[in-house]
Amino acid sequence: MSVEQVTDNAGELHWFKSSHSGSDGGDCVEVAAGPDAVYVRDSKAAGGGPILRIGRDEWAAFTALAAR
């Protein structure tokens, strides 16, 4: 897993806001699926903040563990 500033394809990704995020602008995360990884960012810093890049296998393991 790595944290990197994604600039080359960040605009091409289709971001989804967490369904647990409120509409009042509170703490929110956004997720986008790329061909080789899943990307996570803070919605308040969209377009200018760091983006967490997680490999697909690691994302699958994380979501399986979180679902338990």
PyMOL commands that set and color helices and strands:
alter all, ss='L'
color gray80, all
select helices_A, chain A and resi 10-12+43-45+56-67
alter helices_A, ss='H'
color red, helices_A
select strands_A, chain A and resi 2-4+16-17+29-33+37-42+51-55
alter strands_A, ss='S'
color yellow, strands_A
deselect
rebuild
show_as cartoon
